[in-house]
Amino acid sequence: MVLPHYGKKTATVESIFIAHEHRAGGIGRKLLKSIEGFAKGAGCVAILYSAPAGGTFERLLSLSGYAHTNAVFCRSLL
């Protein structure tokens, strides 16, 4: 979708799940490269990932050189 803030086609990823027994060997980084290749092929100029605060995925993104640009907040309506 084209996000008004960027004015260009941008991909978003809400969730990524890798079973615990498959997390070794750089599979997370390989998955990100695959997702990003797909997004680039679809004409996206950037990709936004949502990661649980303080979680493993947030740590992986931070250590891999991704910019921390936004914070997402949630309020339960139940």
C-alpha positions in Angstrom: 0.0 0.0 0.0 1.0 3.6 -0.4 1.5 5.1 3.1 0.8 8.9 3.3 3.9 9.5 5.4 6.2 8.0 2.8 4.2 8.7 -0.4 5.5 5.5 -1.9 4.5 1.8 -1.9 5.6 0.3 1.5 5.2 -3.2 2.8 4.1 -4.0 6.3 4.6 -7.2 8.3 2.4 -7.7 11.4 3.7 -11.0 12.6 6.4 -13.6 12.0 6.4 -17.0 13.7 9.2 -19.5 13.7 8.8 -22.7 15.8 11.3 -22.8 18.7 13.0 -25.9 17.4 13.7 -24.2 14.0 15.2 -20.9 15.3 18.9 -21.9 15.0 21.1 -21.4 12.0 20.0 -17.9 11.0 16.6 -19.0 9.8 15.1 -15.7 11.0 17.5 -13.6 8.9 16.9 -15.8 5.9 13.1 -15.4 6.3 13.5 -11.6 6.5 15.6 -11.6 3.3 13.0 -13.6 1.5 10.2 -11.3 2.7 12.1 -8.3 1.7 13.0 -9.7 -1.7 9.3 -10.4 -2.3 8.3 -6.8 -1.2 11.0 -5.3 -3.4 9.8 -7.4 -6.4 6.3 -6.0 -5.7 7.6 -2.4 -6.1 7.9 -1.5 -2.4 10.6 1.0 -1.4 10.5 0.1 2.3 9.2 -2.4 4.8 7.8 -1.9 8.3 7.9 -4.7 10.8 5.8 -4.9 14.0 7.7 -6.6 16.8 6.6 -7.3 20.4 8.3 -4.8 22.7 11.2 -6.5 24.5 10.9 -9.7 22.5 13.3 -11.7 20.5 12.2 -10.3 17.2 12.7 -6.7 18.3 16.2 -7.7 19.5 17.0 -9.4 16.1 15.9 -6.3 14.2 17.9 -4.0 16.4 21.0 -6.1 16.2 20.6 -6.4 12.4 20.7 -2.7 11.7 17.0 -2.0 11.2 16.0 1.5 12.2 13.5 1.8 15.2 11.1 4.3 13.7 7.7 3.9 15.4 6.0 2.5 18.4 2.7 0.6 18.3 0.3 0.8 21.2 -2.7 -1.5 21.8 -5.7 -1.2 24.1 -8.0 -4.2 24.6 -11.6 -3.5 23.7 -12.9 -6.7 25.3 
